[in-house]
Amino acid sequence: MIRRVDPRRPALITPQGLRRIVLGGTEGERGLRLAAVSHATAKRPRLALPSERAAGCLLVLVHPDSGSLDEHAREAIAAAALLARPDEAVVVLMPWPQAPVTPGAPDPQAGALDAAALGIDRLELLPVNEALSPEALADAVAARWQTLAPRLTLAPDRGDDGDLGRRLAVRQPLACAAGVVEIADGRVRVRDLGGVGRAAADATAALDGLDLLLLERQVARTELPFTGLGERQMLPAPAPRALPGRVDLGVVAGQAQQVALEEADFILAAGNGVTDVKLFLELAEALGAAVGASRVAVDDGRFARSQQIGATGRTVQARGYLAMGISGAVQHLQGIRECRHVLAVNTDVSAPMVQRAELTVVEDVQALMRELLALLQAERAAPPAASSTPIPSLKAA
Ligand SMILES: Cc1cc2nc3c(=O)[nH]c(=O)nc-3n(C[C@H](O)[C@H](O)[C@H](O)COP(=O)(O)OP(=O)(O)OC[C@H]3O[C@@H](n4cnc5c(N)ncnc54)[C@H](O)[C@@H]3O)c2cc1C
């Protein structure tokens, strides 16, 4: 019999902070049960000596999301911190798009990341720009990996991080477990992809035999009972690599409305309250937003079925979700659970979407769309000098 592991099956967080799947759990046990661990006392660094002098290290590969780290990345770092031995450092290697070019110089934006609180002993920033190919980035990461010789490397199993991890695994080569949903008792359990004839034992492997773990969500809890050292280091910028047989035509901005909703960073979503669809689409284009819709707006023929968001539509994880005239029925909210910032426009302050949103504008949606579009058009028409007024830094304010 093939036993499949459902990453959403009942699980608890062990006192060590790592996720343990509860086999044979009852319905009542569904959801993460957090073990009662008291962190009332002041936290101390886990590592007692500078990271340079540590006996070894665990390496985490993560990409920042506009200068910050999302929950998935934080969980991968926390897992490394929990797995590290007392004399091993947790080193996080992060491609850094806005990095200054001078190696060794502190980056003011990276300073906003509280590395110590995340459990990071040393944050290594790798300056990158858009022209750097994935191959050149993988070269640079592989070179750093060889210098550091980590006992174990971890990365979130998604997008750029999963890609970088897999490239590293192939280059070295590394023994890699992808889709890891649990680390317990010296073994890792991976999301079973359900291949025909695979035995249940195929879904777990000994941690000792692995070099690289690509982690699913919620493998570790991010509240740690200790801190990292929080050291920072800017690495030299990687050299670009010429790729034989390929010509780099540069970066071409895509149209936000053609991006798959699941991958969209910013979504403008319409509900039954949106009656002027033409105006709505103009606004989406001006904002550079992908277009989503509620089921009522789709059933009504105003939007395509592929644009429906919710339990019977797409599940999205945009950084920004602007809900225009959407009530926020439970089926719709299911589809936006993973969205980071939700804003709403609604005339009804008691709508469930208002509870979900961080900010709601209580206004007629058509009127607001007209105003917003006019503002954007005015901004665009303004001479560049007016819009390039420097924004005072928080420090200076
Ligand atoms: C099995 C099942 C599966 C479902 N799956 C989905 C799904 O995947 N996705 C989904 O979205 N729904 C789904 N639904 C439907 C869901 O229950 C709701 O009916 C639907 O989400 C409501 O859409 P709405 O909020 O756009 O419309 P409404 O419920 O009509 O709400 C419109 C909202 O807009 C506001 N409004 C109206 N006019 C204006 C205005 N001029 N200015 C500002 N605000 C205004 C109103 O105050 C209201 O809050 C499903 C239902 C079932 C039973």
The ligand as an SDF file (V2000), in Angstrom:
LIG
                    3D

 53 58  0  0  0  0  0  0  0  0999 V2000
  -19.3700   25.7220   -2.9200 C   0  0  0  0  0  0  0  0  0  0  0  0
  -19.1150   27.1930   -3.1190 C   0  0  0  0  0  0  0  0  0  0  0  0
  -17.8970   27.5880   -3.6310 C   0  0  0  0  0  0  0  0  0  0  0  0
  -17.6250   28.9440   -3.8140 C   0  0  0  0  0  0  0  0  0  0  0  0
  -16.4030   29.3180   -4.3130 N   0  0  0  0  0  0  0  0  0  0  0  0
  -16.1390   30.6340   -4.4300 C   0  0  0  0  0  0  0  0  0  0  0  0
  -14.8620   31.0710   -4.8940 C   0  0  0  0  0  0  0  0  0  0  0  0
  -13.9840   30.2870   -5.2460 O   0  0  0  0  0  0  0  0  0  0  0  0
  -14.6300   32.4010   -4.9740 N   0  0  0  0  0  0  0  0  0  0  0  0
  -15.5720   33.3270   -4.6200 C   0  0  0  0  0  0  0  0  0  0  0  0
  -15.2740   34.5340   -4.7010 O   0  0  0  0  0  0  0  0  0  0  0  0
  -16.7660   32.9350   -4.1960 N   0  0  0  0  0  0  0  0  0  0  0  0
  -17.0860   31.6320   -4.1020 C   0  0  0  0  0  0  0  0  0  0  0  0
  -18.3240   31.2480   -3.6930 N   0  0  0  0  0  0  0  0  0  0  0  0
  -19.3530   32.2890   -3.5660 C   0  0  0  0  0  0  0  0  0  0  0  0
  -19.2880   33.0520   -2.2710 C   0  0  0  0  0  0  0  0  0  0  0  0
  -20.0100   32.3530   -1.2740 O   0  0  0  0  0  0  0  0  0  0  0  0
  -19.8830   34.4600   -2.4320 C   0  0  0  0  0  0  0  0  0  0  0  0
  -21.2050   34.3390   -2.9100 O   0  0  0  0  0  0  0  0  0  0  0  0
  -19.1060   35.3570   -3.3750 C   0  0  0  0  0  0  0  0  0  0  0  0
  -17.7420   35.3350   -3.0430 O   0  0  0  0  0  0  0  0  0  0  0  0
  -19.6360   36.7740   -3.2670 C   0  0  0  0  0  0  0  0  0  0  0  0
  -19.0250   37.5880   -4.2220 O   0  0  0  0  0  0  0  0  0  0  0  0
  -18.9690   39.1610   -4.0130 P   0  0  0  0  0  0  0  0  0  0  0  0
  -18.3790   39.4460   -2.6970 O   0  0  0  0  0  0  0  0  0  0  0  0
  -18.3110   39.7340   -5.1990 O   0  0  0  0  0  0  0  0  0  0  0  0
  -20.5080   39.5700   -4.0990 O   0  0  0  0  0  0  0  0  0  0  0  0
  -21.4910   40.0550   -3.0060 P   0  0  0  0  0  0  0  0  0  0  0  0
  -21.6970   39.0470   -1.9610 O   0  0  0  0  0  0  0  0  0  0  0  0
  -22.6950   40.5370   -3.7380 O   0  0  0  0  0  0  0  0  0  0  0  0
  -20.7770   41.2850   -2.3020 O   0  0  0  0  0  0  0  0  0  0  0  0
  -20.5130   42.5170   -2.9290 C   0  0  0  0  0  0  0  0  0  0  0  0
  -19.7970   43.4220   -1.9520 C   0  0  0  0  0  0  0  0  0  0  0  0
  -19.5160   44.6380   -2.5700 O   0  0  0  0  0  0  0  0  0  0  0  0
  -19.9610   45.7170   -1.7850 C   0  0  0  0  0  0  0  0  0  0  0  0
  -20.4420   46.7460   -2.6990 N   0  0  0  0  0  0  0  0  0  0  0  0
  -21.5320   46.7170   -3.5060 C   0  0  0  0  0  0  0  0  0  0  0  0
  -21.6140   47.8200   -4.2370 N   0  0  0  0  0  0  0  0  0  0  0  0
  -20.5480   48.5880   -3.9110 C   0  0  0  0  0  0  0  0  0  0  0  0
  -20.0680   49.8490   -4.3450 C   0  0  0  0  0  0  0  0  0  0  0  0
  -20.7080   50.5470   -5.2940 N   0  0  0  0  0  0  0  0  0  0  0  0
  -18.9290   50.3300   -3.7970 N   0  0  0  0  0  0  0  0  0  0  0  0
  -18.2660   49.6320   -2.8320 C   0  0  0  0  0  0  0  0  0  0  0  0
  -18.6800   48.4410   -2.3860 N   0  0  0  0  0  0  0  0  0  0  0  0
  -19.8010   47.9070   -2.9240 C   0  0  0  0  0  0  0  0  0  0  0  0
  -21.0540   45.1730   -0.9070 C   0  0  0  0  0  0  0  0  0  0  0  0
  -21.1260   45.9040    0.3130 O   0  0  0  0  0  0  0  0  0  0  0  0
  -20.5930   43.7480   -0.6940 C   0  0  0  0  0  0  0  0  0  0  0  0
  -19.7670   43.6400    0.4330 O   0  0  0  0  0  0  0  0  0  0  0  0
  -18.6040   29.9010   -3.5020 C   0  0  0  0  0  0  0  0  0  0  0  0
  -19.8200   29.4840   -2.9560 C   0  0  0  0  0  0  0  0  0  0  0  0
  -20.0690   28.1570   -2.7770 C   0  0  0  0  0  0  0  0  0  0  0  0
  -21.3940   27.7480   -2.2020 C   0  0  0  0  0  0  0  0  0  0  0  0
  1  2  1  0
  2  3  1  0
  2 52  2  0
  3  4  2  0
  4  5  1  0
  4 50  1  0
  5  6  2  0
  6  7  1  0
  6 13  1  0
  7  8  2  0
  7  9  1  0
  9 10  1  0
 10 11  2  0
 10 12  1  0
 12 13  2  0
 13 14  1  0
 14 15  1  0
 14 50  1  0
 15 16  1  0
 16 17  1  0
 16 18  1  0
 18 19  1  0
 18 20  1  0
 20 21  1  0
 20 22  1  0
 22 23  1  0
 23 24  1  0
 24 25  2  0
 24 26  1  0
 24 27  1  0
 27 28  1  0
 28 29  2  0
 28 30  1  0
 28 31  1  0
 31 32  1  0
 32 33  1  0
 33 34  1  0
 33 48  1  0
 34 35  1  0
 35 36  1  0
 35 46  1  0
 36 37  1  0
 36 45  1  0
 37 38  2  0
 38 39  1  0
 39 40  1  0
 39 45  2  0
 40 41  1  0
 40 42  2  0
 42 43  1  0
 43 44  2  0
 44 45  1  0
 46 47  1  0
 46 48  1  0
 48 49  1  0
 50 51  2  0
 51 52  1  0
 52 53  1  0
M  END
$$$$
